[in-house]
Amino acid sequence: MKKTIIFLLATLCLSFALFAKNRSTLDFKSTALPTDTLKKDSTDPVCGMKVKAGSNRTILYQKTVFGFCSESCKKRFSQEPKKYIKN
């Protein structure tokens, strides 16, 4: 009986650990956002540089298309979009 309880507790702990690991992966995936073509000239929310219309270096976030001057700015934004959006 004790072995069964210990086995169940160990299984539960392992399941929780795997869930927590997958949850952090899911949180990252939720910020890996879809892209679109920039419809009008814009400003990169990360560094403030101008981005011309037609750029496909974009991310769609909260129904708004954000354009980026570089892949590194796009990546930084995708990891923490709320940090770069002014409310």
Secondary structure, 3 states (H helix, E strand, C coil): CHHHHHHHHHHHHHHHHHHHHHHHHHHHHHHCCCCCCCCCCEECCCCCCEECCCCCCEEEECCEEEECCCHHHHHHHHHCHHHHCCC
